[in-house]
Amino acid sequence: MPPDSPPAAIVAPELPTSVPPSLIALFMAFAKMSLAGFGGVLVWARRGIVEQHRWMTAEEFNETFALCHFLPGPNVVNLSVVFGSRFRGVAGGIAAFAGLLGPPIVIVTVLAALYSRFGQIDALRRILAGVSCAAVGLLIAVVFRMMMPLIRDRDFVGLLVMLAVFIAIGLLRLPLPAVLLVAIPLSIAMTFVTRRRVSA
Amino acid sequence: MSSENNPILTLVWTFGLMSLFAVGGANAAIPEMYRVAVEVRHWMTDKQFADVFAISQLSPGPNVLIVTLIGYSVAGLGGALAATLAMCVPTAVLAYGVSRLLRRSAGWRWPAIVQAALVPLSIGLMGASGLILALSADRTWVAGLLTAATAALAFATRLNPLWLLLAGAFLGFAGVI
């Protein structure tokens, strides 16, 4: 074999598997993604589902995630249920949901118990104060990353909606349901009008 | 209402309703959690709320676990479970129903206009989360500086967030904050 010939495995790329995962496989896969996910599980979910298990193509994953993202509720939790039920019906949805939430709930509850018992200890208070400063910084970084496409595309309507919601919720501290009931129809209407004007 | 006397029922009702308005995920609902838990129901001080957020970020798993911690502080183990399930189950059932309906029409996606209209909304909500948490966590200018530095590092690099949290823990322990 000449040294420059590619290895056989690269010639025949693996196709997404056609065997649907078992309930236990669903539970274990989501438990693993969840426990790997510090500061968000989405990256690990994509890695596990698309790259490692090949249960979905990247496009299928993106479409499924978009559906879950624009429905209310915790996105990755929605994703686990939609994904699991696609392969194994209601039982599959429950298995994926339980895998995603079960193990981290145990961990976080142990941490909560420790906090309520030792939270007043001075060293722990100082550590938590430092961690919360950093955690807030991480959240702010995510916000700026998400803002970049709006700035790049000069989406002034989007930036205006974003600013209005920020002021209503962050500064005026209005209740979320009231703000959304006004903001969602208004934002859709404004986006609709500006897009029509652009395409006309 | 009788739910006023039963903390578990109050948690279920509060978070079940809130989940339906959590557009953009759990982090976008943090201002509403803060409003209810700190300002309306006085379940915790705003320092405790910042602590709870820090603990939820320190532990693995989805961001929604902050609700587990709020539930625990209100009503122990039962509260933790009740709050988490109330925040997750109604919208999970909704997502299941919608995805089943949509599978009949293969290749369905959200109209681009709805996506374009909702993205800035959820960014605004998460920005408000950042502001409210920063006001609770950053009591000194050094603390504010640490938040700003973390934000800049996380924005500009692909550093694993866990390192930044550990750096915060270390600086806090050293008494810098």
Chai-1 contact restraints between the chains, C-beta under 6 A:
chainA,res_idxA,chainB,res_idxB,connection_type,confidence,min_distance_angstrom,max_distance_angstrom,comment,restraint_id
A,S34,B,G61,contact,1.0,0.0,6.0,A-B,restraint_1
A,L35,B,P60,contact,1.0,0.0,6.0,A-B,restraint_2
A,G37,B,P60,contact,1.0,0.0,6.0,A-B,restraint_3
A,F38,B,P60,contact,1.0,0.0,6.0,A-B,restraint_4
A,F38,B,L162,contact,1.0,0.0,6.0,A-B,restraint_5
A,G39,B,P161,contact,1.0,0.0,6.0,A-B,restraint_6
A,V41,B,P62,contact,1.0,0.0,6.0,A-B,restraint_7
A,E63,B,R109,contact,1.0,0.0,6.0,A-B,restraint_8
A,C68,B,A95,contact,1.0,0.0,6.0,A-B,restraint_9
A,F70,B,W110,contact,1.0,0.0,6.0,A-B,restraint_10
A,F70,B,L118,contact,1.0,0.0,6.0,A-B,restraint_11
A,L71,B,A95,contact,1.0,0.0,6.0,A-B,restraint_12
A,P72,B,L20,contact,1.0,0.0,6.0,A-B,restraint_13
A,P72,B,A22,contact,1.0,0.0,6.0,A-B,restraint_14
A,P72,B,V23,contact,1.0,0.0,6.0,A-B,restraint_15
A,P72,B,T91,contact,1.0,0.0,6.0,A-B,restraint_16
A,G73,B,S19,contact,1.0,0.0,6.0,A-B,restraint_17
A,G73,B,A22,contact,1.0,0.0,6.0,A-B,restraint_18
A,G73,B,T91,contact,1.0,0.0,6.0,A-B,restraint_19
A,P74,B,G25,contact,1.0,0.0,6.0,A-B,restraint_20
A,P74,B,A26,contact,1.0,0.0,6.0,A-B,restraint_21
A,P74,B,P62,contact,1.0,0.0,6.0,A-B,restraint_22
A,P74,B,V64,contact,1.0,0.0,6.0,A-B,restraint_23
A,N75,B,G25,contact,1.0,0.0,6.0,A-B,restraint_24
A,V76,B,P62,contact,1.0,0.0,6.0,A-B,restraint_25
A,V77,B,C88,contact,1.0,0.0,6.0,A-B,restraint_26
A,V77,B,A92,contact,1.0,0.0,6.0,A-B,restraint_27
A,N78,B,A92,contact,1.0,0.0,6.0,A-B,restraint_28
A,N78,B,A95,contact,1.0,0.0,6.0,A-B,restraint_29
A,V81,B,A92,contact,1.0,0.0,6.0,A-B,restraint_30
A,V81,B,A95,contact,1.0,0.0,6.0,A-B,restraint_31
A,V81,B,Y96,contact,1.0,0.0,6.0,A-B,restraint_32
A,V82,B,A95,contact,1.0,0.0,6.0,A-B,restraint_33
A,V82,B,S99,contact,1.0,0.0,6.0,A-B,restraint_34
A,S85,B,Y96,contact,1.0,0.0,6.0,A-B,restraint_35
A,G93,B,Y96,contact,1.0,0.0,6.0,A-B,restraint_36
A,P104,B,P60,contact,1.0,0.0,6.0,A-B,restraint_37
A,P104,B,G61,contact,1.0,0.0,6.0,A-B,restraint_38
A,P104,B,L65,contact,1.0,0.0,6.0,A-B,restraint_39
A,I105,B,T68,contact,1.0,0.0,6.0,A-B,restraint_40
A,I107,B,S59,contact,1.0,0.0,6.0,A-B,restraint_41
A,V108,B,S59,contact,1.0,0.0,6.0,A-B,restraint_42
A,V108,B,L65,contact,1.0,0.0,6.0,A-B,restraint_43
A,V108,B,T68,contact,1.0,0.0,6.0,A-B,restraint_44
A,T109,B,A80,contact,1.0,0.0,6.0,A-B,restraint_45
A,L111,B,I55,contact,1.0,0.0,6.0,A-B,restraint_46
A,L111,B,S59,contact,1.0,0.0,6.0,A-B,restraint_47
A,A112,B,L69,contact,1.0,0.0,6.0,A-B,restraint_48
A,A112,B,Y72,contact,1.0,0.0,6.0,A-B,restraint_49
A,R126,B,G172,contact,1.0,0.0,6.0,A-B,restraint_50
A,R126,B,F173,contact,1.0,0.0,6.0,A-B,restraint_51
A,I127,B,A169,contact,1.0,0.0,6.0,A-B,restraint_52
A,I127,B,G172,contact,1.0,0.0,6.0,A-B,restraint_53
A,I127,B,F173,contact,1.0,0.0,6.0,A-B,restraint_54
A,L128,B,D51,contact,1.0,0.0,6.0,A-B,restraint_55
A,L128,B,A54,contact,1.0,0.0,6.0,A-B,restraint_56
A,A129,B,G172,contact,1.0,0.0,6.0,A-B,restraint_57
A,A129,B,I177,contact,1.0,0.0,6.0,A-B,restraint_58
A,G130,B,G168,contact,1.0,0.0,6.0,A-B,restraint_59
A,G130,B,A169,contact,1.0,0.0,6.0,A-B,restraint_60
A,G130,B,L171,contact,1.0,0.0,6.0,A-B,restraint_61
A,G130,B,G172,contact,1.0,0.0,6.0,A-B,restraint_62
A,G130,B,I177,contact,1.0,0.0,6.0,A-B,restraint_63
A,V131,B,A54,contact,1.0,0.0,6.0,A-B,restraint_64
A,V131,B,L165,contact,1.0,0.0,6.0,A-B,restraint_65
A,V131,B,G168,contact,1.0,0.0,6.0,A-B,restraint_66
A,V131,B,A169,contact,1.0,0.0,6.0,A-B,restraint_67
A,S132,B,A50,contact,1.0,0.0,6.0,A-B,restraint_68
A,S132,B,A54,contact,1.0,0.0,6.0,A-B,restraint_69
A,S132,B,A137,contact,1.0,0.0,6.0,A-B,restraint_70
A,C133,B,A137,contact,1.0,0.0,6.0,A-B,restraint_71
A,C133,B,A143,contact,1.0,0.0,6.0,A-B,restraint_72
A,C133,B,L146,contact,1.0,0.0,6.0,A-B,restraint_73
A,C133,B,T147,contact,1.0,0.0,6.0,A-B,restraint_74
A,C133,B,G168,contact,1.0,0.0,6.0,A-B,restraint_75
A,A134,B,T150,contact,1.0,0.0,6.0,A-B,restraint_76
A,A134,B,L164,contact,1.0,0.0,6.0,A-B,restraint_77
A,A134,B,L165,contact,1.0,0.0,6.0,A-B,restraint_78
A,A134,B,G168,contact,1.0,0.0,6.0,A-B,restraint_79
A,A135,B,A54,contact,1.0,0.0,6.0,A-B,restraint_80
A,A135,B,Q57,contact,1.0,0.0,6.0,A-B,restraint_81
A,V136,B,L133,contact,1.0,0.0,6.0,A-B,restraint_82
A,V136,B,A134,contact,1.0,0.0,6.0,A-B,restraint_83
A,V136,B,A137,contact,1.0,0.0,6.0,A-B,restraint_84
A,V136,B,T147,contact,1.0,0.0,6.0,A-B,restraint_85
A,G137,B,T147,contact,1.0,0.0,6.0,A-B,restraint_86
A,G137,B,T150,contact,1.0,0.0,6.0,A-B,restraint_87
A,G137,B,A151,contact,1.0,0.0,6.0,A-B,restraint_88
A,L138,B,A154,contact,1.0,0.0,6.0,A-B,restraint_89
A,L138,B,P161,contact,1.0,0.0,6.0,A-B,restraint_90
A,L139,B,G130,contact,1.0,0.0,6.0,A-B,restraint_91
A,I140,B,G130,contact,1.0,0.0,6.0,A-B,restraint_92
A,I140,B,A151,contact,1.0,0.0,6.0,A-B,restraint_93
A,A141,B,A151,contact,1.0,0.0,6.0,A-B,restraint_94
A,A141,B,A154,contact,1.0,0.0,6.0,A-B,restraint_95
A,A141,B,F155,contact,1.0,0.0,6.0,A-B,restraint_96
A,V143,B,M126,contact,1.0,0.0,6.0,A-B,restraint_97
A,V143,B,G127,contact,1.0,0.0,6.0,A-B,restraint_98
A,V143,B,G130,contact,1.0,0.0,6.0,A-B,restraint_99
A,F144,B,F155,contact,1.0,0.0,6.0,A-B,restraint_100
A,M146,B,I123,contact,1.0,0.0,6.0,A-B,restraint_101
A,M147,B,I123,contact,1.0,0.0,6.0,A-B,restraint_102
A,G158,B,P120,contact,1.0,0.0,6.0,A-B,restraint_103
A,V161,B,P120,contact,1.0,0.0,6.0,A-B,restraint_104
A,V161,B,L121,contact,1.0,0.0,6.0,A-B,restraint_105
A,M162,B,P120,contact,1.0,0.0,6.0,A-B,restraint_106
A,M162,B,I123,contact,1.0,0.0,6.0,A-B,restraint_107
A,M162,B,G124,contact,1.0,0.0,6.0,A-B,restraint_108
A,V165,B,L121,contact,1.0,0.0,6.0,A-B,restraint_109
A,V165,B,G124,contact,1.0,0.0,6.0,A-B,restraint_110
A,V165,B,L125,contact,1.0,0.0,6.0,A-B,restraint_111
A,F166,B,G124,contact,1.0,0.0,6.0,A-B,restraint_112
A,F166,B,G127,contact,1.0,0.0,6.0,A-B,restraint_113
A,F166,B,A128,contact,1.0,0.0,6.0,A-B,restraint_114
A,I169,B,P31,contact,1.0,0.0,6.0,A-B,restraint_115
A,I169,B,A128,contact,1.0,0.0,6.0,A-B,restraint_116
A,G170,B,A128,contact,1.0,0.0,6.0,A-B,restraint_117
A,G170,B,L131,contact,1.0,0.0,6.0,A-B,restraint_118
A,L176,B,F21,contact,1.0,0.0,6.0,A-B,restraint_119
A,L176,B,E32,contact,1.0,0.0,6.0,A-B,restraint_120
A,P177,B,F21,contact,1.0,0.0,6.0,A-B,restraint_121
A,L180,B,F21,contact,1.0,0.0,6.0,A-B,restraint_122
A,A183,B,L121,contact,1.0,0.0,6.0,A-B,restraint_123
A,S187,B,A117,contact,1.0,0.0,6.0,A-B,restraint_124
A,S187,B,L121,contact,1.0,0.0,6.0,A-B,restraint_125
A,I188,B,A117,contact,1.0,0.0,6.0,A-B,restraint_126
A,T191,B,I113,contact,1.0,0.0,6.0,A-B,restraint_127
A,T191,B,A116,contact,1.0,0.0,6.0,A-B,restraint_128
A,T191,B,A117,contact,1.0,0.0,6.0,A-B,restraint_129
A,F192,B,I113,contact,1.0,0.0,6.0,A-B,restraint_130
